[in-house]
Amino acid sequence: MRKSCFWRLLPALLLIAGTTWMPLFAQPTVPSSVPPTATPRPVAAPVDTTPLAYTLPQSPERLEPEDDTLPNYHFRIYNPARQQRVDYGNLGNLGSAVRPLFFETMPRRGFDVGVHTFDLYNLRPDDLRFYRNARSYSDVFFSQGQTQQDGMLQARLARTFAGGTTFSMDYRTINNLGQFRSQRTKHLALAFGVWVPLGKRYEGFLIFAKNINRQQDNGGIVTDTVFGGDQFQGPIAAPIRLPDARATTRLADQTLQLTQHLRFLGGSDSSSHRRALRATHTFAWQQQQFKFYDQDLQGDAAFFAGPFLTDTRGLRHFIDLDRIDNSLGLSTFKEKQAGRPSDVLTVGVMHSYFHLRQEPRDSAFSNLFLTGKLAITPSDKFAFVAQGALGVLSNLGEYQLRGDLTLGLGRVGVLRGSLLSQRYPSGLLFNQLYVSKRQVWQNNFEKPVENTISGAYALPLIGFEVMGRAHFVSNYLYYDQNALPQQTTAPVQVAQLLVTENLRFGRFHFDNTVALQQSNRLDEVLRLPQWFSRNSLYYAGRIFKKRMYLTIGADFRINSEFRPDAYQPLSWQFHLQDSFTQKPYPALDVFAAFKVQSFRFFFRYENVASLVDKTRVYYQTAYHPQPFGAIRLGIAWRFMDSNLPEVGATPAPPGVDGTRPTDGAPRQRF
């Protein structure tokens, strides 16, 4: 794959820039009235001890706590596909295409291309965190596998300048060669922006986000009978189903977004307890490109035999989409304390314009939805949030309704409930596909209707939680054994139960998650595990005079027998297959992780079972084995640098002390 020097050097440039420039912004200046020979009196700078919190561009009135820094499961499980409550299935290597193994209905509204196999690795403007804190903040994570071509980097930086302007950046890269031939993944995700308050009533968020997902597609291995033999030279020698080694996927998108908030009533100081009336406008311009290509077909032709083989000289699937979103909303809310509004009511409208170029066709169209939101959150013990969208004009008949309820029962526990109901058009790739400018299929499917209801009870005192969820889907869409789109005529029903119990015996912990699911179409269109178990047994405690927090133990996963889907790289879709069934496989990892202040480190040896038996292979996707045993390392370091002058420093003039307001309004620390 082609290397981009700019993106490879970006982390180093940002680190140099932060080291060089940030002290300059924080450096206090000497007032002109002080003679050069005068000795300033030492001034003790106040210490910012506030918990770290962030806000999101669409809801600056609400603060959320930053993630913990313990060396916990989320830290040591670096792979996004395994950080879910139940593992997503992938193609066997870090950064590869994924799909949920525990059935999900994702919120969808309006036109959609229908490609979501790389969503876990991407960043969106609305998810960029902005920190209301008087200190510079940075959090860096790096993980390394067996080789230098097996690494991932995550960096989050934030800085608040004098006057209140806040800069924030989130940067992620994945570079994984994989254990088998021609399965390399190389992703980049970047989002950065500024939060600018002007006066007491206006604040704007200007954000740029860019995602590039690149994957070499090998089609999987031909056979796994070669594993463990005397003549076997390792996974790299296993024959693959796309032997020409030229099949490549590249998905890219970039978004420029401006979100503006203007308060008509209610000031920015929440201590007044006045009800606020605010208008919000969001403009977003997004460019998306979806591309698969395989040139000069020779050995690869057999893989695409059938409707996809439109030209033996080479295959190309290309989609280019320009999208412009404009949304306008009017909100009213009341803050009884900073960052915690007791209620929010929002009504608005959203218009989206699309210019689609799907070789060889061009088209332009629009979506229009009326939107609304009601949130009632008077305390930590009660929260109700409902939001909806109703399609009009060409989107007539489409809708989305979401609701979440949380009821705290004190020491007795917490009750939660949620509802998702939606009707939306089928994705572009379900309706039409062109390969090398030739039409492969043209469909006119009915719009799916999805209803999901769930309820949960949690008792945090003993680490217990149970959740039940039911899905009802009409006009369900899927891809069959030939990777062709199909739609069911009978409804699909899925019932799920997920139980979590975290036991503790002194310093020894036994964390358990068990998931069950059953469907009326489980053996037909939904071929997913009926049960899944994830268990962690480890020691956790402070050592070395309580200066180091250590966790050491093992993570274990196993699921029921099931028939995993195959993957078609040309359309970026998972589809049914009838070739083989995956038996239960004991996936065992051993680990050690520790924390010293804000520095964290982990060591893992993954898939210990492969040390005992190399002939047995585990598949989450047909023909794509999970990797054999390997070592993995990871480090993370969080920095909180004060923007305030240190003790003994020259006093700064008014307005250069690192706090947000400079317009005479009362200064607040968050």
Secondary structure as GFF3:
##gff-version 3
##sequence-region A 1 670
A	DSSP	alpha_helix	5	26	.	.	.	ID=ss1
A	DSSP	beta_strand	53	56	.	.	.	ID=ss2
A	DSSP	beta_strand	59	65	.	.	.	ID=ss3
A	DSSP	alpha_helix	73	76	.	.	.	ID=ss4
A	DSSP	three_ten_helix	80	82	.	.	.	ID=ss5
A	DSSP	beta_strand	88	89	.	.	.	ID=ss6
A	DSSP	beta_strand	99	100	.	.	.	ID=ss7
A	DSSP	three_ten_helix	119	121	.	.	.	ID=ss8
A	DSSP	three_ten_helix	125	127	.	.	.	ID=ss9
A	DSSP	beta_strand	130	131	.	.	.	ID=ss10
A	DSSP	beta_strand	135	144	.	.	.	ID=ss11
A	DSSP	beta_strand	150	160	.	.	.	ID=ss12
A	DSSP	beta_strand	166	176	.	.	.	ID=ss13
A	DSSP	beta_strand	185	198	.	.	.	ID=ss14
A	DSSP	beta_strand	202	216	.	.	.	ID=ss15
A	DSSP	three_ten_helix	235	237	.	.	.	ID=ss16
A	DSSP	beta_strand	248	265	.	.	.	ID=ss17
A	DSSP	three_ten_helix	270	272	.	.	.	ID=ss18
A	DSSP	beta_strand	275	295	.	.	.	ID=ss19
A	DSSP	three_ten_helix	299	302	.	.	.	ID=ss20
A	DSSP	beta_strand	314	337	.	.	.	ID=ss21
A	DSSP	beta_strand	340	358	.	.	.	ID=ss22
A	DSSP	beta_strand	361	379	.	.	.	ID=ss23
A	DSSP	beta_strand	382	391	.	.	.	ID=ss24
A	DSSP	three_ten_helix	393	395	.	.	.	ID=ss25
A	DSSP	beta_strand	399	408	.	.	.	ID=ss26
A	DSSP	three_ten_helix	410	412	.	.	.	ID=ss27
A	DSSP	beta_strand	414	423	.	.	.	ID=ss28
A	DSSP	alpha_helix	428	431	.	.	.	ID=ss29
A	DSSP	beta_strand	432	435	.	.	.	ID=ss30
A	DSSP	beta_strand	438	442	.	.	.	ID=ss31
A	DSSP	beta_strand	449	459	.	.	.	ID=ss32
A	DSSP	three_ten_helix	460	462	.	.	.	ID=ss33
A	DSSP	beta_strand	464	474	.	.	.	ID=ss34
A	DSSP	beta_strand	477	479	.	.	.	ID=ss35
A	DSSP	beta_strand	485	487	.	.	.	ID=ss36
A	DSSP	beta_strand	492	505	.	.	.	ID=ss37
A	DSSP	beta_strand	508	519	.	.	.	ID=ss38
A	DSSP	beta_strand	531	543	.	.	.	ID=ss39
A	DSSP	beta_strand	548	559	.	.	.	ID=ss40
A	DSSP	beta_strand	566	568	.	.	.	ID=ss41
A	DSSP	beta_strand	573	575	.	.	.	ID=ss42
A	DSSP	beta_strand	587	596	.	.	.	ID=ss43
A	DSSP	beta_strand	599	606	.	.	.	ID=ss44
A	DSSP	alpha_helix	609	612	.	.	.	ID=ss45
A	DSSP	beta_strand	619	621	.	.	.	ID=ss46
A	DSSP	beta_strand	624	625	.	.	.	ID=ss47
A	DSSP	beta_strand	630	642	.	.	.	ID=ss48
###
